[in-house]
């Protein structure tokens, strides 16, 4: 048996995708998977350290790990009509947004990368890493 470390997040689409592997519903041949279910920012950091054989990561983090990892042909969740959104309790002009505190899912996430491109003036960001 060849053991492969596999990292993915506890979000519903990931748990659905990997259910068959995690719960031994399919024959994986000579491969055994050691599963790490972590928040995507934690997976980004684990990939930076080369800790996993296969891992979900943020598109925004790929440049930092591209020397040790390559993108597989399946498993992407970035596209038109999906992705990060900004929410607030009340309507907020961009100037107020740039002066306020903005929670982000992690420094190395695609959400933070896109926020930085769309609103480069936002300086007060706070990573809020979820725990499974």
N, C-alpha and C positions, 0 to 999 in steps of 0.2 A: 504494500500500500504506500502510495506517495501522499503525504499530508500537505495540504495547501491552506494557508491562512487567507481568510476571506472577510473583508470588512464592509459593512453596509449600515445604513441608518435605520432607526425604528419607525420611519415614516411609512404610511400604508402601502405605497407603491413598491418600496424596497422589500417590505416583509412579504408582500404577495409574490413578487418576482422570485425570491429566494426560498419560499416556503417548501417547495419540493426537495431542494437540497438539504435544508436544515432538518426537515422531518423525515428524511430517508424515503421519500415517495418515488424517487427515480434511481435507477442504477447508475452510479457514477464510476463504474468500472474499478480501476486500480487507484482511484483518487478518494481521499478522505478529506473533508473540509473542517478546519478549525475556525469557528465563526466568532467574529468580533462585531457586536452591534453597538455602535457609538454615534453620537451626534456628528454631523458632517464636518464641523470644524475640528473635532478630535480626530476624525479620519484623515483630514488634510494634514494635521500635524504628524500623525503616525506615518503617513506616506512620505513626508519630508524626511523622516528618520529611517525610511526604508523598512518599516516593521512588518508590512503585510505583503503577501504575494499578489493578491488581487484586492482592490479597494475602490469603493465609491469615493470620489473626491469632487470638489467644486471645480467648474471650468476655470474659475478665477485662480485656482491653486495649481493648475497643470504646469504652467511655466516653471514653477519652483521644483517640480518633481520629474520633469520630462527627461532628464538624464538617466533616470532609473526605472521609469514606467512608460508604457505607451497606451494610447486610447484603444479600447476594444471596439469592434464593429457594432456592438449593441449596448443598450443600457443608458442611453442619453435621455435627460428630461429637460432639455433646454430647447425652447422653440417658441413660435408665435402663439400668443395667448396663454402662456404659462410663465412662471418665474416669480421673482420677488415683487411685492407691492408695498407701498407706504400707506400707513393708516394713522389717523389722529382723531381725537375726540371732537375736534371742531375744524372747519375749513382753515387752511393755513397758507398764506402766500409764501413763495419761495424764500423771500428775505427772512421771514420768521423761522422757516425751516433751517436755514443756515445758521441762525443764532441759537437754536434750541438743542436739546439733547436728543439724539437719534439712536435707538437700539438697533444693533445689527446682529445677525446670527454668528458672526465670527469675522475676524480680520481678513482671513484668507478665503472667504466665501465669494461666490459669484454675485450674491446680493450686494455685498460691500463694494465689489469692483464696479458693478453697474451704477450704484449710488454715487460713487466717486466720479464716474464719467458724467453722469447727468447733473449732479450738484457738487462740483469740485470745491465749493466754498464751505461745505459742511466740515467743521473741525471737531465738534463735540459728539463723538460716537462712542457708544458703550457696547462691547460684546456681551451678548446674553446667551450663553451656551446652555442648551436644554439637556437635561439628564434623562436617559431612558427609564 
